Amino acid sequence: MMKDELLIKGLIMAGSNLVQSVLRGTEIVEIIAQAEGGLTLNEVSVQVGLKTTTAYNIIRTLCAAAWLERDPDGKYFIGSGLVAVVRSGNSSAVLAQAVPLMLELKEYFPDGTFTFSEFTDDGIWCRLRLSPERPGMIQRRMLQRFRPYVSATGILFQAFLAPDEFSPVTELYPFYDYGHREWNNPEEFEKHLEEVRTNGYAVSPLHSSTSIALAFPVMGKEDQELHYALGISFGIGAYAEKSEIVKKMQEATKALAKFV
């Protein structure tokens, strides 16, 4: 038997072992994702060439997993479960890209401590950390939350996220319990947030004479929304030229935006 014939036979045999309902499910998800206005059950069954009952059973299963959702008009859309899976995958890719950039920044600023953080409904979490105490070692998935009114990273997220998007954290950390000592009133804090938006980065309040921190937004390349924050902190005695720090950190966040 010729080599090409063996290859074709192998592909046919491999195809026969595939789970057809899974293949059909991925096809259904794909066509619904491409339809901005959603699709009805009949529209789906026609496009994938399935009986309505078969398409319904597959769609019902995908809805149970929250990969698809049905609106009151009977149209199907991509569900929150699938969006969460995609975001999780994107997060892993961004974290992987952040590691070499943090190591490169460490070469420029050896006395700095670098952090890479993301916002969730239960706080602002440090996902990667690189410090002088552990040179060359990236700490991952740490259980470290940034304080929203004191840390540069916390202030950055408040400045660039919409109030309703940040509200879960605000509910966990009310201003008058956690921010009043640093900021006299919400108006003063809001004025500072406006300065952060104008500058394009945040600096920790100078309440301490021992350290200073800066945080820079990592925006999505397509949506231009804040997804992550890249931070750097120094002891005051080791503080490098600010303009050089800003330049290098902004170059790093711009490079990361390609993967968000």
C-alpha positions in Angstrom: 0.0 0.0 0.0 1.4 3.4 -0.9 2.4 5.9 1.8 -0.3 8.4 0.8 -3.0 5.7 0.9 -1.8 4.7 4.4 -2.0 8.3 5.6 -5.6 8.7 4.2 -6.7 5.5 5.8 -5.2 6.6 9.1 -7.1 9.9 9.0 -10.4 8.1 8.3 -9.8 5.7 11.2 -9.0 8.6 13.5 -12.1 10.5 12.4 -14.2 7.4 13.1 -13.1 7.5 16.7 -14.1 11.1 17.3 -17.2 11.9 19.4 -19.6 13.3 16.9 -21.8 15.1 19.4 -18.8 17.0 20.8 -17.8 18.0 17.3 -21.4 19.2 16.6 -21.3 21.0 19.9 -18.2 23.0 19.0 -19.7 23.7 15.6 -22.8 25.1 17.3 -20.8 27.2 19.7 -18.8 28.6 16.8 -21.8 29.7 14.7 -23.5 31.2 17.7 -20.4 33.2 18.6 -20.3 34.6 15.0 -24.0 35.7 15.2 -24.1 39.1 16.9 -27.8 39.0 17.3 -27.9 35.4 18.5 -29.6 32.4 16.9 -32.9 30.5 17.4 -33.0 26.7 17.8 -34.4 26.4 14.2 -31.7 28.7 12.8 -29.0 26.6 14.5 -30.4 23.3 13.3 -30.6 24.5 9.7 -27.0 25.9 9.7 -25.4 22.7 11.2 -27.7 20.4 9.3 -29.2 18.6 12.3 -32.7 17.6 13.3 -34.2 20.1 15.7 -34.4 17.5 18.5 -30.7 16.6 18.1 -29.7 20.3 18.0 -31.9 21.0 21.0 -30.3 18.2 23.1 -26.8 19.5 22.3 -27.7 23.1 23.0 -29.5 22.1 26.3 -26.3 20.4 27.4 -24.2 23.5 26.5 -26.6 25.7 28.4 -26.3 23.5 31.5 -22.6 24.1 31.4 -23.2 27.8 30.9 -21.4 27.7 27.6 -24.5 29.0 26.0 -27.4 31.2 27.3 -31.0 31.7 26.1 -32.6 35.1 26.2 -36.4 35.7 26.6 -36.9 35.9 22.8 -35.6 32.3 22.5 -32.2 33.2 21.0 -29.0 31.6 22.0 -25.8 33.5 22.9 -22.3 32.7 24.2 -22.7 32.0 28.0 -20.8 33.2 31.0 -19.2 29.8 31.5 -17.4 29.8 28.2 -16.4 33.5 28.7 -14.8 32.5 32.0 -12.9 29.6 30.4 -11.5 31.9 27.7 -10.5 34.6 30.2 -8.8 32.0 32.3 -6.8 30.8 29.3 -6.0 34.4 28.4 -4.9 35.1 32.0 -2.4 32.2 31.9 -1.0 33.4 28.6 -0.5 37.0 29.9 1.1 35.7 33.1 3.5 33.6 31.0 4.5 36.8 29.1 4.8 38.9 32.2 7.5 36.6 33.7 10.4 37.4 31.3 9.4 41.1 31.2 9.6 41.3 35.0 13.0 39.6 34.9 14.2 42.0 32.3 13.0 45.0 34.4 14.9 43.5 37.3 18.1 44.0 35.3 17.4 47.7 35.0 16.2 48.2 38.6 17.9 45.4 40.8 16.7 47.0 44.0 13.0 47.1 43.0 10.2 44.7 43.9 7.9 43.9 41.0 4.3 42.7 41.1 1.8 41.7 38.5 -1.8 41.9 39.7 -5.4 41.4 38.6 -8.8 42.5 39.8 -11.5 40.1 41.0 -14.8 40.6 42.8 -13.2 39.7 46.1 -10.2 41.9 45.9 -7.0 42.9 44.0 -4.7 40.0 44.0 -1.0 39.8 43.4 -0.4 37.0 40.9 3.4 37.3 40.3 6.1 38.9 42.6 9.8 39.3 42.1 11.8 40.8 45.0 15.5 41.4 45.9 15.1 38.9 48.8 14.6 36.1 46.2 16.6 37.2 43.1 15.6 35.5 39.9 12.7 33.7 41.5 9.2 34.5 40.5 6.6 33.9 43.2 3.3 32.8 41.7 -0.4 32.9 42.7 0.3 34.4 46.1 -2.4 35.0 48.6 -1.7 38.7 48.7 -4.4 41.3 48.3 -3.6 44.9 47.8 -5.4 47.5 49.9 -7.6 49.7 47.7 -6.9 53.1 49.3 -3.2 52.8 50.3 -1.4 50.7 47.7 -0.5 52.1 44.3 -2.0 49.1 42.7 -5.3 49.5 44.5 -5.5 53.1 43.7 -4.7 52.4 40.0 -7.7 49.9 39.7 -10.0 52.4 41.3 -8.9 55.1 38.9 -9.4 53.1 35.7 -12.3 50.8 36.5 -15.9 52.0 36.4 -17.4 52.5 39.9 -20.0 49.8 39.3 -17.3 47.4 38.2 -15.2 48.2 41.3 -18.2 48.2 43.7 -17.7 44.6 45.0 -14.4 45.6 46.4 -15.8 48.9 47.7 -18.4 46.9 49.6 -15.6 44.7 51.1 -13.6 47.8 52.0 -15.8 50.8 52.7 -14.1 54.2 52.4 -14.7 55.4 55.9 -13.3 52.1 57.4 -10.3 51.7 55.2 -9.6 55.0 53.4 -10.5 57.8 55.7 -7.2 57.8 57.6 -5.2 58.3 54.3 -7.8 60.6 52.6 -9.9 63.1 54.5 -13.0 62.5 52.5 -14.2 60.8 49.2 -13.9 64.1 47.3 -10.2 64.4 48.1 -9.7 60.8 47.1 -11.6 61.3 43.8 -9.4 64.3 43.0 -6.4 62.1 43.4 -7.9 59.4 41.1 -8.4 62.0 38.5 -4.7 62.9 38.7 -3.9 59.2 38.3 -6.0 59.0 35.1 -4.3 62.1 33.8 -0.7 60.8 34.5 -1.5 57.3 33.3 -0.1 55.6 36.4 -0.4 55.6 40.2 2.0 56.4 43.0 1.5 55.2 46.6 0.6 57.9 49.1 3.7 59.2 50.7 2.6 58.3 54.2 5.7 56.3 54.8 9.3 57.5 54.7 10.7 54.1 54.0 9.2 53.1 50.6 7.5 54.2 47.5 5.5 52.3 44.9 4.2 52.9 41.4 1.6 50.9 39.4 0.9 50.9 35.7 -2.2 49.7 33.8 -2.1 46.8 31.4 -4.9 47.6 29.0 -6.5 45.3 26.5 -5.2 45.9 23.0 -8.7 45.7 21.5 -11.0 47.0 24.2 -8.6 49.5 25.9 -9.9 48.4 29.3 -7.9 47.8 32.4 -7.2 44.1 32.9 -4.0 43.9 35.0 -1.5 46.1 36.8 2.3 46.0 36.8 3.9 47.5 39.9 7.3 48.4 41.2 8.4 49.5 44.7 11.6 50.7 46.2 13.0 51.7 49.5 13.4 55.5 49.4 17.2 55.2 49.6 17.2 53.0 46.4 14.8 55.0 44.5 16.0 55.5 40.9 15.3 58.2 38.5 11.5 58.4 38.2 11.3 59.3 34.5 13.4 56.3 33.7 11.2 54.0 35.8 8.0 55.4 34.1 9.5 54.9 30.6 10.6 51.3 31.2 7.4 50.2 33.0 5.2 51.8 30.2 7.2 49.9 27.6 6.6 46.7 29.5 2.8 47.3 29.8 2.6 48.1 26.1 4.3 44.8 25.3 1.9 42.9 27.6 -1.1 44.5 26.0 -0.6 42.4 22.9 -1.5 39.3 24.8 -4.5 40.6 26.7 
